[in-house]
Amino acid sequence: KAVAGAGADAIEIGFPFSDPIADGPTIQAAFAQTLLKGVKVEHIFAAVVEARKTVKTPLVAMVSYSIVYRYPLGKFLSGAKASGFDAILIPDLPPPEAQNICHTINATGLDTVLLVAPTTSPKRRAEIGKLCTGFVYYLSVSGITGERDALPADLAANVNAMKALASVPVCVGFGISKPSHMKQVAAVADGAIVGSAIVKRMQQHAGESPAAIAKAVASYCREMTSGI
């Protein structure tokens, strides 16, 4: 609730996975700590049910398809919808495999979000854009998540090219950690996604109360959005 009140238009909730593909060291460490504590899918669903009593901001489940497949798909989607999620973001589900799965997700009333990298071909970008009903998650750089000093100089051109292929918003993630990054992204994209930098601040306050952690993250969110 504190983060939503600090300017977040949507909140991404990551499902811990032992072998993430694109997550950098900060998020990987958080996943490892969470898994050691025995957190499972049903625990996250239960936490979202509780959060939905006060949080009205859209919630996006960021989850590896390996987890969804083993849960399995139908059970995971019904659980996600019932708990209060609005969209499913699957980072390791490319087309054409994604087509039927995305249609199944949409049939439950959940939106789909897929990733597009700078190295993704125009043909594949168009295919991914058609499968996204929530937004397109455009990676500012190829590689893994994590804070960076600067964003690529060709970001605007790449985002504009993606927007020409998609009928849904295009949001940019990977490496966004400074107000200057937010300003750069806001000038061209429909949204900016901040992940590792927020997880880092949660880790910095890990020994404090949940309210204190939320306050620290909310303060950072206000700082990030202050210039846009």
Summary of the structure (lengths in Angstrom):
residues: 228
radius of gyration: 16.8
end to end distance: 21.4
largest distance: 48.0
contacts: 707
relative contact order: 0.14
helix: 46%
strand: 12%
